[in-house]
Amino acid sequence: MTDEINMNSKTYSLGIIGVRGYVGKELLELVLSHPLITIDWVSSRQLEGQLMSSLLDEKLVIDASDDCTICSLNAEQVATKTTDIVVLALPNGLAEPFVKAIEKSTSSKVIIDLSADYRFDEQWVYSVPELDHQSLEAERNSSLIKISNPGCYATAMQLAIAPIKHLLSAPAHCFGVSGYSGAGTKPSEFNDVDNLKDNLIGYKLVEHLHEKEVSTRMQQAVSFSPHVADFFRGINMTIQLDFTEKHSREELFQYFEKYYQHFPLVKCQLQTPVIKQVVNTNNCIIGGITLSDDGKRATVISCLDNLLKGAASQALQNINIALGLDPYLAISQSNTENNLSTAGES
């Protein structure tokens, strides 16, 4: 890794718009450990005047020289910044003014939107890195690389469906359960811990945006039912699949292992994955393949941390790829203390 960094000693500046939310904070912490990207500015209307360090995990100690005061920038002010990478970490529907202003400037190299605003815009590169890295690599010579970061549920679904989608005879049925961080910081019934206590709540059970997202990207229809539960972070996606022909568990597992053999953040296991394995990691774990007696129907489980692999670390993967860097710079490929070999025994 050191040799790679020395060969490409160019450094890049980065600004983030919208750090009040959980994902913006996660991305800040990742970027602070990046050897080639420095934080130029941080913008939030609600947090203006606070130090960036006030948002970070108490265990993360940073030099005073790396800290900055949070400002509140409008679109025109962002466009005047000579910043290489601009991250839009805003709620859905708020990105357009900033995008238009940045497109008129000539200083930025990469703009990445973490919302759903441009996931269906063909002028943007939609990228789950393990599935779409080649499309992103092809944009490296563009004057401005515009990246649309996938949704968290959509990432869990696509990673589990992509290796075997050619085997399917019918739409995949996806039952997702997320921690309440997925409902954002704005108070609602879906992040109210009292309402969620000992509870599981379904929402937007038909035509969820991520259902459309996955159906579009996979070029195959899926059905998706999201739920929120009484835990903070993580996604468990249970996916039911129908096949045209009979398959064995071992055969299906080999499809997954081969597909992701060069992508260290996607782990495949025979045991049933559980959320505790992925919390505070950058991994997606796929496994727990269970087959019907006739071998034509299966269930697969996909687990990831919705704030990291489902959002912030995926965004940094995309930024690294767009800049021609090692995709995993500042992104840990290891597991937490959770034991992959014993958790979720089937």
C-alpha positions in Angstrom: 0.0 0.0 0.0 2.8 2.4 0.8 4.4 1.9 -2.7 1.0 2.6 -4.3 0.7 5.8 -2.3 4.2 7.0 -3.2 3.6 6.3 -6.9 0.5 8.6 -6.8 1.5 11.4 -4.4 -1.2 13.8 -5.6 -3.6 14.8 -2.8 -7.2 15.8 -3.2 -9.5 18.1 -1.2 -13.0 17.2 -0.2 -16.0 19.1 1.0 -19.2 17.7 2.4 -22.6 19.3 2.3 -24.9 18.0 5.0 -23.1 16.4 8.0 -26.0 16.5 10.4 -27.1 13.1 9.3 -25.6 9.7 10.3 -24.0 9.0 6.9 -22.2 12.4 6.7 -20.6 11.7 10.1 -19.5 8.2 9.1 -17.9 9.6 5.9 -16.0 12.3 7.8 -14.4 9.7 10.0 -13.4 7.5 7.0 -11.9 10.5 5.1 -9.9 11.6 8.1 -7.9 8.4 7.9 -7.4 8.7 4.1 -3.7 9.3 3.1 -4.5 11.2 -0.1 -7.7 13.1 0.7 -8.0 16.1 3.0 -11.2 17.7 4.3 -11.3 21.3 2.9 -14.7 22.3 4.4 -17.8 21.0 6.0 -21.3 22.6 5.5 -24.4 22.3 7.6 -27.1 25.0 8.1 -28.1 23.5 11.5 -24.6 23.0 12.8 -23.0 26.2 11.6 -20.3 27.4 14.0 -19.6 24.0 15.6 -16.2 22.3 15.3 -16.1 19.3 13.0 -14.6 17.3 15.8 -17.8 17.6 17.8 -19.5 15.2 15.4 -16.9 12.5 15.6 -16.7 9.4 17.7 -15.1 10.3 21.1 -12.5 7.6 20.5 -11.3 9.3 17.3 -8.6 11.8 18.3 -7.6 14.3 15.5 -5.0 17.0 15.3 -6.2 20.5 15.8 -4.8 21.3 12.3 -7.2 18.7 10.8 -10.2 20.2 12.6 -12.4 22.9 11.0 -15.4 25.0 11.9 -18.7 23.9 10.2 -20.0 26.6 7.8 -23.3 27.0 6.0 -22.8 27.3 2.3 -25.4 27.9 -0.4 -25.1 26.5 -3.9 -23.3 29.6 -5.3 -20.8 29.6 -2.5 -20.0 25.9 -3.0 -19.4 26.5 -6.7 -16.7 29.1 -5.8 -14.7 26.6 -3.8 -11.6 25.1 -5.4 -12.4 21.7 -4.0 -11.6 18.4 -5.9 -14.4 16.3 -4.5 -17.9 17.5 -3.4 -20.1 15.1 -1.4 -23.8 15.8 -1.2 -25.1 14.2 2.0 -28.5 15.8 1.8 -32.0 14.4 2.2 -33.8 13.5 -1.1 -34.9 16.4 -3.2 -32.3 19.0 -2.2 -29.3 18.2 -4.4 -30.3 20.0 -7.7 -29.3 23.6 -6.9 -25.8 22.5 -5.7 -25.4 20.2 -8.7 -26.3 22.9 -11.2 -23.9 25.4 -9.5 -21.0 22.9 -9.4 -21.5 22.0 -13.1 -20.9 25.6 -14.0 -17.6 25.8 -12.1 -14.4 24.2 -13.4 -12.6 23.3 -10.2 -14.3 20.1 -9.0 -13.2 16.7 -10.3 -15.8 14.5 -8.6 -19.3 15.1 -7.3 -21.1 12.3 -5.5 -24.7 12.4 -4.4 -25.7 10.1 -1.5 -29.4 10.7 -2.0 -31.8 9.1 -4.5 -32.0 12.3 -6.6 -29.9 11.0 -9.5 -30.1 7.2 -9.3 -32.2 7.1 -12.5 -30.3 9.8 -14.4 -28.3 8.4 -17.3 -25.8 11.3 -17.1 -24.7 10.1 -13.7 -22.7 7.0 -13.0 -24.7 4.8 -10.6 -22.2 2.5 -8.9 -22.3 -0.4 -6.5 -18.5 -0.8 -6.8 -18.4 -4.6 -7.0 -21.0 -4.5 -9.9 -20.4 -1.1 -11.6 -16.7 -0.3 -11.2 -15.9 -0.6 -14.9 -18.6 2.1 -15.7 -17.0 4.3 -13.1 -13.4 3.7 -14.4 -14.5 4.7 -17.9 -15.3 8.1 -16.6 -11.9 9.0 -15.2 -11.0 11.3 -18.0 -14.3 13.3 -17.7 -13.9 16.9 -16.6 -16.5 16.3 -13.9 -17.3 12.7 -12.7 -20.9 12.6 -11.4 -21.5 9.6 -9.1 -24.9 8.5 -7.8 -24.4 6.4 -4.6 -26.8 3.4 -4.3 -29.4 3.0 -1.5 -28.5 0.8 1.4 -31.4 -1.7 0.9 -30.7 -1.6 -2.8 -27.1 -2.5 -2.2 -28.0 -5.5 0.0 -30.4 -6.8 -2.7 -28.2 -6.3 -5.7 -25.1 -7.9 -4.2 -27.2 -11.0 -3.4 -29.1 -11.2 -6.7 -26.3 -10.3 -9.3 -24.3 -13.5 -9.2 -27.3 -15.7 -9.9 -29.8 -13.5 -11.7 -29.4 -15.4 -14.9 -30.8 -18.5 -13.2 -34.1 -16.9 -12.1 -37.5 -17.8 -13.5 -39.5 -15.2 -11.5 -39.0 -11.8 -9.7 -37.0 -12.1 -6.5 -39.0 -11.4 -3.3 -37.0 -9.4 -0.8 -37.9 -8.9 2.9 -35.7 -6.3 4.5 -35.2 -5.3 8.1 -33.2 -2.2 9.0 -32.0 -0.5 12.1 -33.7 2.8 12.9 -30.7 4.8 11.8 -32.1 4.2 8.3 -35.0 6.5 9.1 -32.6 9.4 9.6 -32.3 12.0 12.4 -35.6 13.8 11.9 -38.0 12.4 14.6 -40.6 10.0 13.3 -42.5 6.9 14.3 -39.8 4.9 12.5 -36.9 6.1 14.7 -38.8 6.6 18.0 -37.1 4.1 20.3 -40.2 3.8 22.5 -42.4 3.0 19.5 -39.9 0.5 18.3 -39.3 -1.3 21.6 -40.0 -5.0 21.2 -41.5 -4.1 17.8 -41.1 -4.6 14.0 -42.8 -2.0 11.7 -43.3 -2.4 8.0 -43.5 0.7 5.8 -43.9 1.7 2.1 -44.6 -2.0 1.5 -45.4 -1.5 -2.2 -43.4 0.5 -4.8 -40.6 1.5 -2.4 -38.0 3.6 -4.2 -35.3 0.9 -3.7 -37.6 -1.7 -5.3 -37.6 0.5 -8.5 -33.9 1.1 -8.1 -33.0 -2.6 -8.0 -35.5 -3.6 -10.7 -33.9 -0.9 -13.0 -30.3 -1.8 -12.3 -30.8 -5.6 -12.4 -33.1 -5.3 -15.5 -35.3 -7.7 -13.7 -38.3 -7.0 -11.6 -38.0 -7.5 -7.8 -40.6 -7.1 -5.0 -39.4 -5.5 -1.8 -41.0 -5.1 1.7 -39.0 -2.9 4.1 -39.3 -3.0 7.9 -37.6 -1.2 10.7 -36.8 -2.8 14.1 -35.5 -2.1 17.6 -31.8 -1.8 16.8 -29.7 1.2 15.6 -27.7 0.1 12.5 -27.5 -2.8 10.1 -29.7 -4.5 7.5 -30.8 -8.1 7.2 -32.2 -8.9 3.7 -34.0 -12.2 3.2 -34.4 -13.0 -0.5 -36.5 -15.7 -2.0 -35.5 -16.9 -5.4 -37.2 -19.2 -8.0 -35.1 -21.0 -10.7 -35.8 -22.5 -14.1 -33.8 -25.6 -13.3 -32.8 -27.6 -10.2 -29.6 -26.4 -8.4 -27.7 -27.6 -5.3 -26.6 -25.5 -2.4 -23.0 -26.1 -3.2 -23.5 -25.0 -6.8 -25.2 -21.8 -5.8 -22.5 -21.0 -3.2 -19.8 -21.4 -5.9 -21.6 -18.8 -8.0 -21.3 -16.3 -5.2 -17.7 -17.2 -4.3 -16.5 -17.0 -7.8 -18.3 -13.7 -8.5 -16.8 -12.0 -5.5 -13.4 -13.6 -5.3 -11.7 -10.3 -6.2 -13.9 -8.1 -4.0 -12.8 -8.4 -0.4 -15.7 -6.4 1.1 -18.3 -9.0 0.0 -17.9 -12.2 2.2 -19.7 -15.4 1.3 -20.4 -18.1 3.9 -22.5 -21.2 4.2 -23.9 -20.2 7.6 -26.8 -17.8 8.0 -25.4 -14.3 8.3 -26.5 -12.1 11.2 -26.5 -8.4 11.7 -24.0 -8.5 14.5 -21.4 -9.7 12.0 -21.6 -6.6 9.9 -22.3 -3.8 12.4 -19.4 -1.2 12.3 -17.8 -3.0 9.4 -17.5 -2.2 5.7 -18.6 -5.7 4.7 -21.6 -7.3 3.1 -22.0 -10.9 4.1 -24.1 -13.2 1.9 -25.0 -16.8 2.9 -27.5 -19.1 4.6 -28.5 -20.6 1.2 -31.5 -22.8 1.9 -33.1 -24.9 -0.9 -36.5 -26.5 -1.4 -36.6 -30.3 -1.9 -36.9 -29.9 -5.7 -33.9 -27.5 -5.9 -35.9 -24.9 -7.8 -36.5 -22.5 -4.9 -34.0 -20.9 -2.6 -33.6 -18.4 0.2 -30.4 -16.3 0.5 -29.6 -13.7 3.2 -27.6 -10.6 2.7 -26.4 -8.5 5.7 -24.6 -5.2 5.8 -24.2 -2.0 7.9 -26.6 0.5 6.3 -24.4 3.5 7.3 -21.1 2.0 6.0 -21.2 -0.5 3.1 -24.8 0.7 2.5 -23.7 4.3 2.3 -20.4 6.0 3.6 -17.7 3.4 2.9 -19.4 2.6 -0.4 -19.2 6.3 -1.3 -15.5 6.3 -0.5 -15.0 3.2 -2.6 -16.6 5.0 -5.5 -14.5 8.2 -4.9 -11.3 6.1 -4.8 -12.2 4.3 -8.1 -13.1 7.6 -9.8 -9.7 9.1 -8.9 -7.8 6.0 -10.0 -6.7 5.1 -6.4 -6.8 1.8 -4.6 -10.5 1.2 -4.1 -9.9 0.3 -0.4 -7.8 3.2 0.7 -9.0 4.2 4.2 -11.6 1.3 4.1 -10.9 -1.6 6.4 -11.4 -5.0 4.8 -11.3 -6.9 8.1 -14.2 -8.0 10.4 -15.0 -6.8 13.8 -14.6 -8.9 16.9 -17.6 -10.9 15.6 -16.6 -14.4 14.6 -17.6 -15.4 11.0 -17.0 -19.0 11.7 -19.4 -19.4 14.6 -22.0 -16.6 14.3 -25.3 -17.6 12.7 -24.8 -21.4 12.6 -27.4 -23.0 10.4 
